[in-house]
Amino acid sequence: MTTAALAPRTPTWLVATVAGLFGLFYAYAVWAGVGLLIAPSPERTAVGWAVLVFATVFPVIVFAAAFALGYRRRPGAFALILLTGLTLVGVFLLNVLAYALTSGVI
């Protein structure tokens, strides 16, 4: 019976550092969503509320998914997965901002 050689694990401090650095950018997206959410608007509808609440929660969901997909991989691959998630969050945040500015949500 042969045993497969185990790949060396990425040190925990390196995983935490990469996740922490990207986490700051994800946190910025969350705070941008919170800023849109608490901005007063008399014309905000139920759809507007739903979009803005989702804009606040979406970066957390994407970060959790990217972290779960990548924390066992090499640091470079982990960073690329987090960067891919961050670009997805950025595009979504720009779409929400465009919606908010054109529909009078903010």
C-alpha positions in Angstrom: 0.0 0.0 0.0 1.4 3.4 -1.0 0.8 6.6 0.8 0.5 9.8 -1.1 2.9 12.6 -0.2 1.0 15.3 1.6 1.6 18.8 0.3 2.9 21.1 3.0 0.2 23.2 4.7 0.2 26.9 4.3 1.1 28.5 7.7 -1.8 29.9 9.6 -0.2 33.3 9.9 0.1 33.6 6.2 -3.6 32.6 5.6 -4.6 35.1 8.3 -2.5 37.9 6.7 -3.8 37.4 3.2 -7.4 37.1 4.5 -7.0 40.2 6.7 -5.6 42.3 3.9 -8.4 41.4 1.6 -10.9 41.6 4.4 -10.2 45.3 4.7 -11.4 45.8 1.2 -14.4 43.7 1.7 -15.2 45.7 4.9 -15.0 48.9 2.8 -17.7 47.5 0.5 -19.8 46.6 3.5 -19.5 50.1 4.9 -20.3 51.6 1.5 -23.5 49.5 1.6 -24.3 50.7 5.1 -23.7 54.3 4.0 -26.2 53.9 1.3 -28.6 52.1 3.6 -28.7 54.8 6.3 -28.9 57.7 3.9 -32.3 59.3 4.3 -34.6 59.1 1.3 -38.3 59.7 1.2 -38.7 57.9 -2.1 -37.2 54.6 -1.1 -39.5 51.6 -1.9 -39.5 48.0 -0.7 -37.3 47.1 -3.7 -34.9 49.9 -2.8 -34.7 48.6 0.8 -34.1 45.0 -0.4 -31.4 46.0 -2.8 -29.6 48.1 -0.2 -29.8 45.5 2.5 -28.5 42.9 0.0 -25.7 45.3 -0.9 -24.6 45.4 2.7 -24.8 41.6 3.2 -23.4 40.5 -0.2 -19.7 41.3 0.5 -19.8 39.2 3.7 -21.3 36.3 1.8 -18.7 36.5 -1.0 -15.8 36.8 1.4 -17.0 33.8 3.4 -17.4 31.8 0.1 -14.0 32.8 -1.2 -12.4 32.1 2.1 -14.0 28.6 2.3 -12.9 27.9 -1.3 -9.3 29.0 -0.9 -7.9 28.8 2.6 -6.4 25.3 2.0 -4.7 26.3 -1.3 -1.4 28.0 -1.8 -1.2 31.6 -0.8 -1.1 32.9 -4.4 -4.2 30.9 -5.4 -5.9 32.0 -2.2 -5.2 35.6 -3.0 -6.5 35.2 -6.5 -9.7 33.6 -5.3 -10.2 36.5 -2.8 -9.4 39.0 -5.6 -11.9 37.4 -7.9 -14.6 37.7 -5.1 -13.6 41.3 -4.5 -14.0 42.2 -8.2 -17.5 40.5 -8.1 -18.3 42.7 -5.1 -17.0 45.8 -6.8 -19.1 45.2 -9.9 -22.2 44.6 -7.7 -21.5 47.7 -5.6 -21.2 49.8 -8.8 -24.5 48.4 -10.1 -26.2 49.2 -6.8 -24.7 52.7 -6.8 -26.0 53.3 -10.3 -29.4 52.0 -9.4 -29.5 54.2 -6.3 -28.5 57.3 -8.2 -30.9 56.8 -11.1 -33.9 55.7 -9.1 -33.8 58.2 -6.3 -33.0 55.6 -3.6 -30.5 58.0 -2.1 
